[in-house]
Amino acid sequence: MLAGGGLAGIGWETGILRGIADEAPDTAQALVNSDVLVGTSAGSTVAAQISSPLSLEQLFERQTGDISTEINPDIDVDAVVALFLEAGQQPGDLIDKLQRIGAIALTTPTVDESARRKVIEARLPAHTWPAQDLRITAIDTATGELAVFDSSSGVELVDAVAASCAVPGTWPPVTIGGRRYMDGGVSSSVHTAVAADCATAVVLVPASESTPSPFSSGTAAEIAAFGARTFAVFADDASLAAFGPNLLDPRCRVPSALAGREQGRRVAAAVTEFLA
């Protein structure tokens, strides 16, 4: 499972896998070749990338290179966070709260949907679904319901990833089959239930283990309650510092990837032992 976390999360998760490959190549390859890949928001990008023909080395070089097609949304991060917190404090159940956020996502001025799609196209080395079981999460803005896209959904991979990464109040919701979808990470950063058929899971979370959630007891608690054997890697203090104040700022890509690689080297032995 690959969790959400903006551009910092994409860089960090790629770095974690690259760092594990430095110390334990077979372990890194086992993670890349997992029977199931579940991606949410930033994690949907990484899941699509590692299931492409490119190697971890090539993907890491893409993250740390000078060329980037990412757009700086130039937003007030605190305002976006406040949006989620306010919705979480309003009366009603989870669906009611997600519908409120969906309404805001639909009415907030952003870049054009087609311009945002081009950014996602450039992120992905391949635009067709892999043979691997790749599951990508998004939220229907109108109903607040979780959507899980895979190769059988009849949805283009680029659109599925774009929907999963459509942060409300920042990026435009994505139109698929007449519906509008927003970021899969709005209700959960990991969506462990999507992997309910898996007996063993490794989870990469580009956030602190103590990071709160407006709609649940938090990502760490959700992972702990998951029925499978799990090994979770949360961002350590050095990685959190590398992310900087804005996870969506393209300038955080390189430091996040480098910090992830260093942390990946440090956790490689523990991941290897878990999978043994």
Contacts in CASP RR format, 6 or more apart in sequence:
PFRMAT RR
TARGET T0000
AUTHOR 0000-0000-0000
METHOD contacts of the structure
MODEL  1
MLAGGGLAGIGWETGILRGIADEAPDTAQALVNSDVLVGTSAGSTVAAQI
SSPLSLEQLFERQTGDISTEINPDIDVDAVVALFLEAGQQPGDLIDKLQR
IGAIALTTPTVDESARRKVIEARLPAHTWPAQDLRITAIDTATGELAVFD
SSSGVELVDAVAASCAVPGTWPPVTIGGRRYMDGGVSSSVHTAVAADCAT
AVVLVPASESTPSPFSSGTAAEIAAFGARTFAVFADDASLAAFGPNLLDP
RCRVPSALAGREQGRRVAAAVTEFLA
1 38 0 8 1.000
1 39 0 8 1.000
1 40 0 8 1.000
1 190 0 8 1.000
1 191 0 8 1.000
1 192 0 8 1.000
1 195 0 8 1.000
1 201 0 8 1.000
1 202 0 8 1.000
1 203 0 8 1.000
1 204 0 8 1.000
2 13 0 8 1.000
2 37 0 8 1.000
2 38 0 8 1.000
2 39 0 8 1.000
2 40 0 8 1.000
2 42 0 8 1.000
2 43 0 8 1.000
2 44 0 8 1.000
2 46 0 8 1.000
2 47 0 8 1.000
2 204 0 8 1.000
3 13 0 8 1.000
3 39 0 8 1.000
3 40 0 8 1.000
3 41 0 8 1.000
3 42 0 8 1.000
3 43 0 8 1.000
3 189 0 8 1.000
3 190 0 8 1.000
3 203 0 8 1.000
3 204 0 8 1.000
3 205 0 8 1.000
3 206 0 8 1.000
3 207 0 8 1.000
3 219 0 8 1.000
4 39 0 8 1.000
4 40 0 8 1.000
4 41 0 8 1.000
4 42 0 8 1.000
4 43 0 8 1.000
4 185 0 8 1.000
4 189 0 8 1.000
4 205 0 8 1.000
4 206 0 8 1.000
5 41 0 8 1.000
5 42 0 8 1.000
5 43 0 8 1.000
5 189 0 8 1.000
5 206 0 8 1.000
5 207 0 8 1.000
5 247 0 8 1.000
6 41 0 8 1.000
6 42 0 8 1.000
6 165 0 8 1.000
6 167 0 8 1.000
6 206 0 8 1.000
6 247 0 8 1.000
6 248 0 8 1.000
7 42 0 8 1.000
7 70 0 8 1.000
7 247 0 8 1.000
7 248 0 8 1.000
7 249 0 8 1.000
7 250 0 8 1.000
7 252 0 8 1.000
7 253 0 8 1.000
7 256 0 8 1.000
8 42 0 8 1.000
8 206 0 8 1.000
8 242 0 8 1.000
8 243 0 8 1.000
8 244 0 8 1.000
8 247 0 8 1.000
8 252 0 8 1.000
8 253 0 8 1.000
8 256 0 8 1.000
9 42 0 8 1.000
9 43 0 8 1.000
9 46 0 8 1.000
9 206 0 8 1.000
9 243 0 8 1.000
9 247 0 8 1.000
9 256 0 8 1.000
10 42 0 8 1.000
10 43 0 8 1.000
10 45 0 8 1.000
10 46 0 8 1.000
10 63 0 8 1.000
10 123 0 8 1.000
10 253 0 8 1.000
10 256 0 8 1.000
11 46 0 8 1.000
11 63 0 8 1.000
11 253 0 8 1.000
11 256 0 8 1.000
11 257 0 8 1.000
11 260 0 8 1.000
12 204 0 8 1.000
12 206 0 8 1.000
12 235 0 8 1.000
12 239 0 8 1.000
12 242 0 8 1.000
12 243 0 8 1.000
12 256 0 8 1.000
12 257 0 8 1.000
12 259 0 8 1.000
12 260 0 8 1.000
12 263 0 8 1.000
13 42 0 8 1.000
13 43 0 8 1.000
13 46 0 8 1.000
13 204 0 8 1.000
13 206 0 8 1.000
13 260 0 8 1.000
14 46 0 8 1.000
14 49 0 8 1.000
14 56 0 8 1.000
14 59 0 8 1.000
14 60 0 8 1.000
14 63 0 8 1.000
14 257 0 8 1.000
15 60 0 8 1.000
15 63 0 8 1.000
15 257 0 8 1.000
15 258 0 8 1.000
15 260 0 8 1.000
15 261 0 8 1.000
15 264 0 8 1.000
16 204 0 8 1.000
16 233 0 8 1.000
16 260 0 8 1.000
16 261 0 8 1.000
16 263 0 8 1.000
16 264 0 8 1.000
16 267 0 8 1.000
17 28 0 8 1.000
17 31 0 8 1.000
17 32 0 8 1.000
17 50 0 8 1.000
17 56 0 8 1.000
17 204 0 8 1.000
17 264 0 8 1.000
18 28 0 8 1.000
18 56 0 8 1.000
18 57 0 8 1.000
18 59 0 8 1.000
18 60 0 8 1.000
18 257 0 8 1.000
18 260 0 8 1.000
18 261 0 8 1.000
18 264 0 8 1.000
19 28 0 8 1.000
19 260 0 8 1.000
19 261 0 8 1.000
19 262 0 8 1.000
19 263 0 8 1.000
19 264 0 8 1.000
19 265 0 8 1.000
19 268 0 8 1.000
20 27 0 8 1.000
20 28 0 8 1.000
20 31 0 8 1.000
20 264 0 8 1.000
20 265 0 8 1.000
20 267 0 8 1.000
20 268 0 8 1.000
20 271 0 8 1.000
21 28 0 8 1.000
21 29 0 8 1.000
21 56 0 8 1.000
21 57 0 8 1.000
22 261 0 8 1.000
22 264 0 8 1.000
22 265 0 8 1.000
22 268 0 8 1.000
23 264 0 8 1.000
23 265 0 8 1.000
23 268 0 8 1.000
23 269 0 8 1.000
24 268 0 8 1.000
24 269 0 8 1.000
24 271 0 8 1.000
24 272 0 8 1.000
26 272 0 8 1.000
27 268 0 8 1.000
27 271 0 8 1.000
27 272 0 8 1.000
27 275 0 8 1.000
28 56 0 8 1.000
28 268 0 8 1.000
30 275 0 8 1.000
31 202 0 8 1.000
31 271 0 8 1.000
32 50 0 8 1.000
32 51 0 8 1.000
32 56 0 8 1.000
33 132 0 8 1.000
34 132 0 8 1.000
34 202 0 8 1.000
35 132 0 8 1.000
35 133 0 8 1.000
35 198 0 8 1.000
36 133 0 8 1.000
36 135 0 8 1.000
36 195 0 8 1.000
36 197 0 8 1.000
36 198 0 8 1.000
37 47 0 8 1.000
37 50 0 8 1.000
37 51 0 8 1.000
37 132 0 8 1.000
37 133 0 8 1.000
37 134 0 8 1.000
37 135 0 8 1.000
38 47 0 8 1.000
38 135 0 8 1.000
38 137 0 8 1.000
38 190 0 8 1.000
38 191 0 8 1.000
38 194 0 8 1.000
38 195 0 8 1.000
39 46 0 8 1.000
39 47 0 8 1.000
39 134 0 8 1.000
39 135 0 8 1.000
39 136 0 8 1.000
39 137 0 8 1.000
39 164 0 8 1.000
39 191 0 8 1.000
40 136 0 8 1.000
40 137 0 8 1.000
40 164 0 8 1.000
40 184 0 8 1.000
40 185 0 8 1.000
40 188 0 8 1.000
40 189 0 8 1.000
40 190 0 8 1.000
40 191 0 8 1.000
41 137 0 8 1.000
41 164 0 8 1.000
41 165 0 8 1.000
41 167 0 8 1.000
41 183 0 8 1.000
41 184 0 8 1.000
41 185 0 8 1.000
41 189 0 8 1.000
42 165 0 8 1.000
42 206 0 8 1.000
43 164 0 8 1.000
43 204 0 8 1.000
44 136 0 8 1.000
44 137 0 8 1.000
44 160 0 8 1.000
44 161 0 8 1.000
44 164 0 8 1.000
44 165 0 8 1.000
44 184 0 8 1.000
45 120 0 8 1.000
45 123 0 8 1.000
45 124 0 8 1.000
45 161 0 8 1.000
45 165 0 8 1.000
46 204 0 8 1.000
47 134 0 8 1.000
47 136 0 8 1.000
48 124 0 8 1.000
48 126 0 8 1.000
48 130 0 8 1.000
48 134 0 8 1.000
48 136 0 8 1.000
48 157 0 8 1.000
48 161 0 8 1.000
49 59 0 8 1.000
49 123 0 8 1.000
49 124 0 8 1.000
49 125 0 8 1.000
50 56 0 8 1.000
50 59 0 8 1.000
51 130 0 8 1.000
51 132 0 8 1.000
51 134 0 8 1.000
52 124 0 8 1.000
52 125 0 8 1.000
52 126 0 8 1.000
52 130 0 8 1.000
53 125 0 8 1.000
53 126 0 8 1.000
54 62 0 8 1.000
54 125 0 8 1.000
58 125 0 8 1.000
59 125 0 8 1.000
60 257 0 8 1.000
60 261 0 8 1.000
62 125 0 8 1.000
63 253 0 8 1.000
63 254 0 8 1.000
63 257 0 8 1.000
64 253 0 8 1.000
64 254 0 8 1.000
64 257 0 8 1.000
64 258 0 8 1.000
65 254 0 8 1.000
68 250 0 8 1.000
68 253 0 8 1.000
69 118 0 8 1.000
69 119 0 8 1.000
69 122 0 8 1.000
69 123 0 8 1.000
70 119 0 8 1.000
70 250 0 8 1.000
70 253 0 8 1.000
71 111 0 8 1.000
71 115 0 8 1.000
71 116 0 8 1.000
71 119 0 8 1.000
71 250 0 8 1.000
72 248 0 8 1.000
72 249 0 8 1.000
72 250 0 8 1.000
73 110 0 8 1.000
73 111 0 8 1.000
73 170 0 8 1.000
73 171 0 8 1.000
73 248 0 8 1.000
75 169 0 8 1.000
75 170 0 8 1.000
75 246 0 8 1.000
75 248 0 8 1.000
77 245 0 8 1.000
77 246 0 8 1.000
77 247 0 8 1.000
77 248 0 8 1.000
80 167 0 8 1.000
80 168 0 8 1.000
80 169 0 8 1.000
80 170 0 8 1.000
83 101 0 8 1.000
83 104 0 8 1.000
83 168 0 8 1.000
83 169 0 8 1.000
84 101 0 8 1.000
84 186 0 8 1.000
84 214 0 8 1.000
85 214 0 8 1.000
87 97 0 8 1.000
87 98 0 8 1.000
87 100 0 8 1.000
87 101 0 8 1.000
87 214 0 8 1.000
88 97 0 8 1.000
88 214 0 8 1.000
88 215 0 8 1.000
89 214 0 8 1.000
90 96 0 8 1.000
90 97 0 8 1.000
90 100 0 8 1.000
94 187 0 8 1.000
94 215 0 8 1.000
95 143 0 8 1.000
95 144 0 8 1.000
95 145 0 8 1.000
97 215 0 8 1.000
98 139 0 8 1.000
98 144 0 8 1.000
98 186 0 8 1.000
98 187 0 8 1.000
99 141 0 8 1.000
99 142 0 8 1.000
99 143 0 8 1.000
99 144 0 8 1.000
101 168 0 8 1.000
101 182 0 8 1.000
101 186 0 8 1.000
102 139 0 8 1.000
102 141 0 8 1.000
102 142 0 8 1.000
102 144 0 8 1.000
102 168 0 8 1.000
102 173 0 8 1.000
102 182 0 8 1.000
103 141 0 8 1.000
104 168 0 8 1.000
104 169 0 8 1.000
105 141 0 8 1.000
105 166 0 8 1.000
105 168 0 8 1.000
105 169 0 8 1.000
105 173 0 8 1.000
105 180 0 8 1.000
105 182 0 8 1.000
106 141 0 8 1.000
106 173 0 8 1.000
106 180 0 8 1.000
108 168 0 8 1.000
108 169 0 8 1.000
108 170 0 8 1.000
110 116 0 8 1.000
110 169 0 8 1.000
110 170 0 8 1.000
110 171 0 8 1.000
110 172 0 8 1.000
111 171 0 8 1.000
111 172 0 8 1.000
112 172 0 8 1.000
113 172 0 8 1.000
113 173 0 8 1.000
113 174 0 8 1.000
113 175 0 8 1.000
116 162 0 8 1.000
116 166 0 8 1.000
116 171 0 8 1.000
116 172 0 8 1.000
116 174 0 8 1.000
117 158 0 8 1.000
117 159 0 8 1.000
117 162 0 8 1.000
117 174 0 8 1.000
120 158 0 8 1.000
120 161 0 8 1.000
120 162 0 8 1.000
120 165 0 8 1.000
121 127 0 8 1.000
121 158 0 8 1.000
123 161 0 8 1.000
124 157 0 8 1.000
124 158 0 8 1.000
124 161 0 8 1.000
126 157 0 8 1.000
127 156 0 8 1.000
127 157 0 8 1.000
127 158 0 8 1.000
128 157 0 8 1.000
129 150 0 8 1.000
129 151 0 8 1.000
129 157 0 8 1.000
130 151 0 8 1.000
133 150 0 8 1.000
134 150 0 8 1.000
134 151 0 8 1.000
135 148 0 8 1.000
135 149 0 8 1.000
135 150 0 8 1.000
135 194 0 8 1.000
135 195 0 8 1.000
136 148 0 8 1.000
136 149 0 8 1.000
136 150 0 8 1.000
136 160 0 8 1.000
136 161 0 8 1.000
136 163 0 8 1.000
136 164 0 8 1.000
137 146 0 8 1.000
137 147 0 8 1.000
137 148 0 8 1.000
137 149 0 8 1.000
137 164 0 8 1.000
137 184 0 8 1.000
137 185 0 8 1.000
137 188 0 8 1.000
137 191 0 8 1.000
137 194 0 8 1.000
138 146 0 8 1.000
138 147 0 8 1.000
138 149 0 8 1.000
138 160 0 8 1.000
138 163 0 8 1.000
138 164 0 8 1.000
138 166 0 8 1.000
138 174 0 8 1.000
138 181 0 8 1.000
138 182 0 8 1.000
138 183 0 8 1.000
138 184 0 8 1.000
139 145 0 8 1.000
139 146 0 8 1.000
139 147 0 8 1.000
139 181 0 8 1.000
139 182 0 8 1.000
139 183 0 8 1.000
139 184 0 8 1.000
139 185 0 8 1.000
139 186 0 8 1.000
139 187 0 8 1.000
140 146 0 8 1.000
140 147 0 8 1.000
140 179 0 8 1.000
140 180 0 8 1.000
140 181 0 8 1.000
141 173 0 8 1.000
141 179 0 8 1.000
141 180 0 8 1.000
141 181 0 8 1.000
141 182 0 8 1.000
142 179 0 8 1.000
142 180 0 8 1.000
146 184 0 8 1.000
146 187 0 8 1.000
146 191 0 8 1.000
147 163 0 8 1.000
147 181 0 8 1.000
148 191 0 8 1.000
148 194 0 8 1.000
149 155 0 8 1.000
149 160 0 8 1.000
149 163 0 8 1.000
149 164 0 8 1.000
153 160 0 8 1.000
155 176 0 8 1.000
159 174 0 8 1.000
159 176 0 8 1.000
160 176 0 8 1.000
162 174 0 8 1.000
163 173 0 8 1.000
163 174 0 8 1.000
163 176 0 8 1.000
163 181 0 8 1.000
163 182 0 8 1.000
163 184 0 8 1.000
164 181 0 8 1.000
164 183 0 8 1.000
164 184 0 8 1.000
164 185 0 8 1.000
165 171 0 8 1.000
165 183 0 8 1.000
166 172 0 8 1.000
166 173 0 8 1.000
166 174 0 8 1.000
166 181 0 8 1.000
166 182 0 8 1.000
166 183 0 8 1.000
167 182 0 8 1.000
167 183 0 8 1.000
167 248 0 8 1.000
168 182 0 8 1.000
168 183 0 8 1.000
168 186 0 8 1.000
170 248 0 8 1.000
171 183 0 8 1.000
173 180 0 8 1.000
173 181 0 8 1.000
173 182 0 8 1.000
174 180 0 8 1.000
174 181 0 8 1.000
174 182 0 8 1.000
175 181 0 8 1.000
184 191 0 8 1.000
185 191 0 8 1.000
187 215 0 8 1.000
187 216 0 8 1.000
188 213 0 8 1.000
188 215 0 8 1.000
188 216 0 8 1.000
188 219 0 8 1.000
188 222 0 8 1.000
189 205 0 8 1.000
189 207 0 8 1.000
189 213 0 8 1.000
189 219 0 8 1.000
190 203 0 8 1.000
190 205 0 8 1.000
190 219 0 8 1.000
190 222 0 8 1.000
190 223 0 8 1.000
192 201 0 8 1.000
192 203 0 8 1.000
192 222 0 8 1.000
192 223 0 8 1.000
192 225 0 8 1.000
192 226 0 8 1.000
195 201 0 8 1.000
195 226 0 8 1.000
195 228 0 8 1.000
196 227 0 8 1.000
198 228 0 8 1.000
199 228 0 8 1.000
199 229 0 8 1.000
200 228 0 8 1.000
200 229 0 8 1.000
200 230 0 8 1.000
200 275 0 8 1.000
201 226 0 8 1.000
201 228 0 8 1.000
201 229 0 8 1.000
201 230 0 8 1.000
201 231 0 8 1.000
202 230 0 8 1.000
202 231 0 8 1.000
202 232 0 8 1.000
202 233 0 8 1.000
202 271 0 8 1.000
202 274 0 8 1.000
202 275 0 8 1.000
203 223 0 8 1.000
203 230 0 8 1.000
203 231 0 8 1.000
203 232 0 8 1.000
203 233 0 8 1.000
204 232 0 8 1.000
204 233 0 8 1.000
205 219 0 8 1.000
205 223 0 8 1.000
205 232 0 8 1.000
205 233 0 8 1.000
205 234 0 8 1.000
205 235 0 8 1.000
206 235 0 8 1.000
206 239 0 8 1.000
206 243 0 8 1.000
206 247 0 8 1.000
206 256 0 8 1.000
207 219 0 8 1.000
207 234 0 8 1.000
207 235 0 8 1.000
207 240 0 8 1.000
208 234 0 8 1.000
208 235 0 8 1.000
208 240 0 8 1.000
209 219 0 8 1.000
209 220 0 8 1.000
209 232 0 8 1.000
209 234 0 8 1.000
210 220 0 8 1.000
211 218 0 8 1.000
211 219 0 8 1.000
212 218 0 8 1.000
213 219 0 8 1.000
216 222 0 8 1.000
220 232 0 8 1.000
220 234 0 8 1.000
223 230 0 8 1.000
223 232 0 8 1.000
224 230 0 8 1.000
229 274 0 8 1.000
231 270 0 8 1.000
231 271 0 8 1.000
231 274 0 8 1.000
231 275 0 8 1.000
233 263 0 8 1.000
233 264 0 8 1.000
233 267 0 8 1.000
233 271 0 8 1.000
235 243 0 8 1.000
235 260 0 8 1.000
235 263 0 8 1.000
236 263 0 8 1.000
236 266 0 8 1.000
238 259 0 8 1.000
238 262 0 8 1.000
238 263 0 8 1.000
239 256 0 8 1.000
239 259 0 8 1.000
239 260 0 8 1.000
239 263 0 8 1.000
241 259 0 8 1.000
242 252 0 8 1.000
242 255 0 8 1.000
242 256 0 8 1.000
242 258 0 8 1.000
242 259 0 8 1.000
242 260 0 8 1.000
243 252 0 8 1.000
243 255 0 8 1.000
243 256 0 8 1.000
243 259 0 8 1.000
244 252 0 8 1.000
244 255 0 8 1.000
246 252 0 8 1.000
END
